[in-house]
């Protein structure tokens, strides 16, 4: 396990999936550290897909491949590039096993660093092959709610930095596909009061938001977190378990689950990215502790 510390904050990173599994301010744990009774994850790295494929499969180069929800990176051990007191870098490279479901050469590097206000995450996707590299990538960090003693889940709100007018697609329960022809949630304004029932039909999925910052905030105390996600992420998922999980995930994505209206060709999935041979793209988000 990789451990980081800067005096105010500390973090632990698991090379399995290059997942941050602890983020503390002093002795207070702010990150959801996983509980299978609700959700066993903490902050998985989603690559080379975000969300689910139709029936768990897609067509690549004329062949059907099978891939679990959110891709395989979260189940692979990353190699450590370097570690300092406050930062670490890990990389996953294509091998025979990854090519069985994703027949491309790539290098995925995940960097973490503690800051004076919180921490940052950066993904770098490099095409190490000789053909275009199609992919989606996303973050999935979960945060404990409540974040402070004496508070309840419902004391918190989601706050966007700018006014929004969004109609979120419905999620097809059991299949995980996105149905843009059915409205699953409507946002007008900047705030969403949190309640567990928001997530009984799965995630809230936003696209092309005006905001680049989103907060989880207890307005009574000013305590919370703010995520900044760059414009390289056109989508944002907000999710918690349908069984009243005591956490909320803020998930910046480049792509998403298969749409009900699209086919199964991998390269034609909604918001799929492609990198030319020899090129590298970077994607980053940061967490700031409030209060």
ABEGO torsion letter per residue (X at the ends): XBBBBAGABBBBBBABGGBBABBBBEABBABBAEBAAABABABBBBOABBEBBBGGBBBBGGBBBBBBBGEAAAABBBBBABBBAABBBBBBBBBAAAAAABBBBBBBBBBBBBBAAEBBBBBBBBBABABBBBBBBBBABBBBOBABBGBBAAABBBBBABBBBBBBBBBBBGAGBBBAABBABBBBEABBBBBAAAAAAEBBBBBGBABABBBBBBAAAGBEBBBBBBAABABBBBBBBAAGBBBBBBBBBABBBBBAABBABAAABBGBBBBBBGBBBBBBBBBBBBX
